[in-house]
Amino acid sequence: MGQFEVRQDTICNGWVNNWLVGNDKQVFESVPEAQEELNDHLNDLLLDSEYLEDEIPNGEEYRIYDLINSEYVA
């Protein structure tokens, strides 16, 4: 079982894991695995032509959280 989540800062709920696989929250085995998925996600957003230049996500609203130690690691 994985121990790392990618969490996103939300206006209403604070930092939450919005990443889903089916109906389950996505959990990663390692920080590099989680970071790679996050990087891929941000790259996909950058390629999306619907974003205005000042709205392009820069990753600051994402953090990687260690579920075992209950702390943010990246």
Long-range contacts (C-beta under 8 A, 24 or more apart in sequence): 1-27, 2-27, 2-28, 2-29, 2-67, 3-27, 3-28, 3-29, 3-66, 3-67, 3-68, 4-28, 4-29, 4-30, 4-31, 4-33, 4-34, 4-64, 4-65, 4-66, 4-67, 4-73, 5-34, 5-64, 5-65, 5-67, 6-34, 6-37, 6-38, 6-41, 6-62, 6-63, 6-64, 6-65, 7-62, 7-63, 7-64, 7-65, 7-72, 8-61, 8-62, 9-61, 9-62, 9-63, 15-63, 15-65, 17-65, 27-67, 31-64, 31-73, 31-74, 34-64, 34-74, 35-64, 35-74, 38-62, 38-64
